[in-house]
């Protein structure tokens, strides 16, 4: 497994404890957990160019993950093509993105504009993170068609797409989360496979 944009590597370590083997994580921050389990290699590097990292040269993977990290790719098509080239024959990419309507709705509220104006706006979006108010993230805005076109241009097809919702029990226990999800929606999860070569 290869986790591109793995943060501190904690999620990858958890997956290895659950059975994944020979796994690598890449993150530009390099602020990794101090004691990764055996079988986890954490690499400081830019997920935009996984093909240029010497630690990954010549390696292939069954699963490549972009868990809320794909938005940081400088050239999304190049990054996805580079990841595709690292897949084993039956491998796939698991990619999660925030529902684009969420950011459009947040910007419309902040700017006093409409959902449509913000959904199709091309300016980058900077916001404070929910987990640390002192950190601001800047992400490229995108529409659903932008995302789907990146996938197809990179030679990938969507095997499945999921829009997860809170389980009923969790929604009852955390009504504030239910209210937030009802207003802003959540994430999109894509399972991507390479298009067959002709």
N, C-alpha and C positions, 0 to 999 in steps of 0.2 A: 504494500500500500504506500502511496505517496500523497502526502497532505501538503498542498501548496497554499501558503498563507496560514500556517499552522498555529500562529500565536505563540504561546509558551510551550506548546507540544503536549499539553495535558490531555487533550481529546485523543490524540494519536496514541499516547501511552495507555489510555483506557481501552482503546480498540485492540492494542497488542495484548493486554491482559485478558481480553475476551477471545483471543485466538489468532489475530493477524500476525504474520511473521515477516521478517526482513523489510521493515517499514522505515520510511524516511519522511521527515518533515522539513519544510523550507519556510523561513520567515525572515523578513528584512530587519526586524527589531533585534533578533538574537538574544532576547531576554527569556531563556528557556528554563524549564524546570530543572532542578539541580541533580536529580537522580532518576533519569529515564530508565525504564526497565530494559533488560537485555532484548536485543532485536529492534531497538528504536535508535535511529541516527537523526540527530537534529542539526540542520545546516543553516548557517546564516547566509541569506542570499535573496535576490529579488525574484518573486514569482513571475514577473513579466517575461523573463528569459530563462526558463528552466533548462533549456538546451545548452546554455552557456556555463552552467555550473559544473566544475570538474568532478564533484562528488557524485553527480548523476550520469556522467558520460557513459554510454553503453549499457545503461541499466533499463530494464522494463518492469512494468508493474501490472498487477491484475486490476487494481482499483486506484484511481487518481481522484482526490477530493479537492474541491474548492468550496469550503464551508464559509459562506459570507465573505469570501476574499476576492472573488473574481472582479469586483468593481475596482480593485487597485491595479489591475493589469493596464500597462501603458498602451499596448496595442492588443486588444482582446482577441482578434483573429489570430495574430502571431502566437500569442500565449496558448490558445486552444490547439492550434496546429502542432506546436511543440509538445504539448501534453499528449496529444493524439499519437505522435510518433513514439512515445514512451510506453504505450499500452501493449500488453501481451495480446495474443491473438483473440482471446475471448474476453478481453478486459473492457471496462467501461469507466466513464467519468461521472462522478456524482457532484453536481453543482447546485448550490443554493444561492438564491438572490432574494433581496427584499422585494416584495410586491411593489412595482413602480408607482401604483396609485397612492401608496403610503406617503412617499416623499412629495408627490404632487399636492396631496391634501395638506400636508404640513406647511409647504411653501405658500399655498393659497391662503391658509390661515394667517401666516406671518406677514405676507405681503398685501393682503386685502385684495387678492386677485381671484380668478376663477380656477376651478379644477382643470379645465381644458387648457387654459393659458399655461399653467405650470406643468401639466403633463407633457406638453409639446415643447417646453422651453429647453434651450440648449446649454444654458449656463450651468457650471458646476454648482453643487449644493454643499454648503458647509453647515454642520450642525454639531451641537454638544452631544456627547455620548451619554447614554443612560447610566453607564457604569462608572463614569468619572467625569464630573462636570467641568474639570479643568482641561480636558482634552477635546479638541474640535477635530472632526473628521471631514474631509472633502471628498466627495464622490461625483463621478460623472453621472448626469441624469440620463435616463434611457426610457424608451417605451417598450411595450411587449414586442412590437415588430422589430425594433433595434436588436433586441436580444435574440429573437428567432433568426434574424438575418445573419448575426455573428455566428450562430451555430452552423447554419447551412454553408456559409462562406468558408468556414474552417473545416468543412467536410464531415460534420457530425449530424446524426439524426436523433430525435427524441424518442427513446423507447417508452418511457413513462414520464408523466409530470404529475406532481402532487401539490395541493394547496392545503397543508395540514391545518386543522382547527383544534381548539382545546377540547380534550375529552370532557364529557358531561360532568364527571366528578370534579375535575380540575376547575371547570367553569363555575361550579357551585362554591368551591372552596376559595377561589380567587376572583370575586366578581369584578375587581378593578381590571384584571387581565382580560376578562370577557368583554368588558366595556371598551377597552383599548382595541382588541382584535375586531370587535364589531364596527368600530369607527375607521381604523387604519388598515385592516386586513393584516396579513402576516408575511410569511415567506413563500417562495416557490422552490420546489425541489425537482430537479431534472436529472434523469438517468440518460446519459448520452453515449451513443456508440458510433464508431467510425462508419461512414458510408462505405459500401463495398467498392473496391477499386475495379475499374473496368479494364 
